[in-house]
């Protein structure tokens, strides 16, 4: 087929069978990503560990989508044009420039919205250099990926074409989902699907023969005409509202477009057009001269944004068809900036884990800002090509979709080509079910270039789920992507045959729109849950999703996991849990019956035990929650492992290293508050989303300082815990801490943009008429720190640390020291001293100034402007923490607090506690303790070591390493 120059095709079925992709599907020599573990600084690597090639390099600091100061509020879209966003983007760019300067390389792509990093051509020596850079989180070879369609079928394996999808799925007709949403003309309206694929045949009638509303008011996308005139201005309409293309990943290596390929968002391959039509094509009636076929996208009133990343290319005399994953990451970045609501990614590569590709990380950030991500599972099942390659696109934050066949009068089965689970990781890490769900994916009739045709693959199943997610988002605009995914999972239908009902084949079942609008309960998750999953995949079965998989049941006792269920009905409902499965698998839920008010959540414990099956045998069943007047909530359970006696637990090992942690930063702060001496008089309340106020408030909290109203007196009291609040919510954890502590005074840190008046009112109400509630604030973090410094009377020394985002660790360790010294912490910019900081120093009587952190955090010029007498600094944050400790604390300290140097929120409240006890705070990486910190721990020989934060902040492996060294310090 060739692309037409213009005109509208006749509405006849030009192609009905056997449609294949244009171009070859060759594997790139550099197709496998070699991602290093995070935090590679200080590890032993050399050029021999790498090869010359193009890499995606990611840095530690959070991108715009997940940075606390730039991330959108729940239910809102990311705005990259705010002053905070542009400032943070500039900060990220400077850090990227500094890393690039190490190798004098020019990047192909830069990322700052969903990733923080760049793609770049490197020699093996340069790759090794960047891998050990302190700011580099990971480095991975660029992959060439491919679209997941048109697998090879054995004779007889294909099923009748699925133009009947809207009927079979319960969308069309009386009482159908479309009617519940106002009809086909409004199904998906005001929502945008972003299709990352091969482009779009923009003037196919599936995208022109209908009407939709104008683009949403918050749409920020645009249309790029390209270089060859194949995407005219008229191609973008109210239906197709965005069009961009990304090919630098190819051309930067010297590849050129193959003959017939369009250097524009225009499709010449068919795949992207077919996918987009399946999601949101207009309803049409087609004819092949004998039969009529009623086709439609799942959300026909939705808008379409095109992101072309897959190309037919020529390179060194060879032909390639594929998609470079650094281009795909750039497409996700643009889609998030544009304001899409759902993304479809029917593309995959050699994905063999739960998250081993920067594109996975890009989708993580997209999900964090409310974008649902549908991904194809792959076409390498037992009848696939190649066969028997495990399922791909397995990140927890995406919906991984298997391909099913179906007829209008029969139940579906999974296609032989659809990739199977389990995910290809170690047995004890196989703790999340993939694929997630099945949808139509065999002989799907949808638009292609110059007409319509059938295509097969998980590529075709994924856009069904993407379109259905738009309908769920329309019905429930306040639901998160994971709540939408949960609603699909727990309401899914069984398949026709036993093979398809194997969870590794069909996930939790075949998608069931007839029920998913009202699922009763959902299992929700967010960034903290994803981080926790990645921090320790061996306990990943605790991830809060609508399935339960345990890869290695223990022999000593049942394996215990938890789930949080949220009632999304408008009434209180009592649910009772039951399990149906083989007698050799025992699943028990506590409490068995739970009553949940409307909109509220409850936590349940699930114990899973292998009774008498072989240890290497996977067993599965269904755990159901039944509530009066509500549909049953079904959760697929699949487990494998050793046999265990019922109810017996091994004797607990005597604890050595302690851990103070909750399931969230707010709960961790609550747990820390319980470690303060009895008789707490004052609490400090700081933001758990914007960190600087808590850092600079810790020294005053360590001394229990509070301004006596009506005087300038600032008496010292008992040490004050630092509790955390959200901007508009005090949180249940903080309420509970206030109840337990019963303080007389509460000091709120920061202005109303950080902690608003509603939270202050909650505190006032909680404290009662006799309570003293104050707020210390400035127009920014620097002014707030200056205002806090006024609580100190004639300090002999003032500590100054960087207040710039990402440089908080220096203030974290420095504020513990300042608290012990009864000295304030002031904040500065890297290259400029804020006026508020200078004014504060003058008002304090110009005490001696001690800078915490190296010249990259606080420049020499700033140090001179401050009149600082000394700088405490190491080569990096770990070294600075060690230097702070080494110069101020003697051996045999009673306790050392160990906090994350990357994941700050859990550690925010630890500095006040450490300062009150005159002990240090040291920093760890999430998966390893830096050598400089080991050396300082050996010097200190602490009597106790307390880890602050959960395993997502500091892993269980680090705790185990500490326990091994612990006897050397106290023995």
Secondary structure, DSSP 8 states (H G I E B T S, - for coil): ----SS----SS----S----SS-----TT-S-----S--TT----GGG--SEEEEEEESS--TTT-TTTS--TT----TTSHHHHHHHHHHHHHHHHHHHTTT--EEEEE-SS-SEEEEEE-HHHHHHHHT-TTEEEEEE--EEEE-------TT------TTHHHHTT-SSTTSHHHHTT-TTTTTTT-EEEEEES-B-TTSHHHHSS------TT----B---SSS-S-GGG--SSEEEEEE--HHHHTTT-EE-TT--SSSB-SSSHHHHHHHHHH---EEEE-SS-EEEE--TTTTSEEEEEE-EEEEEETTEEEEEEEHHHHHHHHHHHHHHT-SEEEE-EE-S--SSS-SHHHHHHHHHHHTT-EEEEE--S-STTSSS-S-------TTSEEEEEEE--TTS--EE-TTS---S-SS-GGG--S-SS-EEEE-SSEEEEETTEEEEE-SHHHHHHHHHHHHHHHHHH-TT--HHHHHHHHHHT-B--SSTTTTSHHHHTT-B--HHHHTT-SEE----HHHHHHHHH-GGGGGGS-SSEEEEEEE-SSS-EEEEEEEEE-SSS-EEEEEEEEE-TTEEEEEESSEEEE-TT-EEEEEEEEEE-SS-TT--EEEEEEEEETTS--EEEEEEEEE-B--TT---------SEEE--SSHHHHHHHHHTTS-S---EEEEEESSS-HHHHHHHHHHHHT----TTSS-----S--EEEEEBTTB--HHHHHHHHHH--SEEEEES-TTTS-HHHHHHHHHHH-TT-EEEEE--SSHHHHHHHHHTTSSS-SEEEEEE-STT-HHHHHHHHHHHHHTT--EEEE-SS---HHHHHHHHHTT--EEEEES-TTTS-HHHHHHHT-SEEE--SSHHHHHHHHHHTT--SS-S-EEEEESS--GGGTTHHHHHHHHT--EEEE-SS---HHHHHHHHHH--S-EEEES-TTTS-HHHHHHHHHHHHHHH-
